[in-house]
Amino acid sequence: MSFETTATIASFGGKLLKLAHQAKSTSCLMKLNLYLPPSASSSKPAPVLFYLAGLTCTGDNGAEKGFFQAKASEKGIAVVYPDTSPRGLNIAGEDDSYDFGSGAGFYVDATKEPYSKGYKMQSYITDELPKALFAEFKELDSSRVSITGHSMGGHGALTLFLKNPGMFKSVSAFAPITNPVNCPWGQKAFAGYFGEEEKSKWSEHDATELLPKYPDETDILIDVGTGDNFYKQGQLLPENFEKAAKSAGKGVKVRYQDGYDHSYFFISTFAGDHVEHAAKYLLA
């Protein structure tokens, strides 16, 4: 399905496109942002970095407040900012809370009704959306793709990278939910999308449990703010991820950034580092 471009905005020499398209996997109109750096063309397609946003966000948050475009323009990297869930499916209760349903798709394919009918963000991010983008925008290089994300989107970036060896050149994350089976956010989401009795399905979407099974070497960059209330409340659990990495001999670097919180002030401060991390692999 082709995209409708609702706005074109000049940004750091390139252009930020606000797009919309009808998606089969989510059974609704999906909106997103796409940044094309000034160097991108059909004859010289740009590598691509996907940025997955967190709870309550849309595809606008990272594009407007993340400050990824500055370094992406410099490096010649395109950035895709998808939405975080389907919208307007009229499922009873989907708009009742900030951490489940609308704005909180957790980048999984739900198997429990009624959410199994449209909450298919894993399929959307790893299959339908990239295929549609690469078919329509010849300025994008489908052979060079990396992924990053924040909070719930950090969980998404880590799990989609680990579940799909070879799909992404690199992964990084800002304040990710690294061990969702052991934190309130993850337990609520997984119970709603998979069911309380499907604990084995939960583990299939937990980065801490997936990491030891990943067949290749890793070079994962994670930033967490020490002033992040969600870190303090035990929602993120990066230490569990570090422990799993050490036991499995996997390369993981967690940087604890003194005083930083969970907000886009934190993300924008270190966005350039994460684009640089992706660039090491995208431009190799």
Order of alpha helices (4+ residues) and beta strands (2+ residues): beta-beta-beta-beta-alpha-alpha-beta-alpha-beta-alpha-beta-alpha-alpha-alpha-beta-alpha-alpha-beta-alpha
